[in-house]
Amino acid sequence: MSLFKGFKLYEVLESKPRVLITVLSEQLALTNQALEGMSTEMKVVQQDRRRLEDRVGELENRIKSLEDK
């Protein structure tokens, strides 16, 4: 059973606090980078979705105008 993700109980008990802090801070930095990348990717996906929704709206208006003729 792990006390912390990535650490076994004996590692936590036997390791020096500085080692644990260093490892955890590195993992936190990697997690933050991953979250930042996901945030950027989500912004791009949302922009693409808005563009597609605008395009669909334009096409629906064009179809409606052609049906009215």
Stockholm file with secondary structure:
# STOCKHOLM 1.0

chainA/1-69         MSLFKGFKLYEVLESKPRVLITVLSEQLALTNQALEGMSTEMKVVQQDRRRLEDRVGELENRIKSLEDK
#=GR chainA/1-69 SS CEEETTEEHHHHHHSCHHHHHHHHHHHHHHHHHHHHHHHHHHHHHHHHHHHHHHHHHHHHHHHHHHHHC
#=GC SS_cons        CEEETTEEHHHHHHSCHHHHHHHHHHHHHHHHHHHHHHHHHHHHHHHHHHHHHHHHHHHHHHHHHHHHC
//
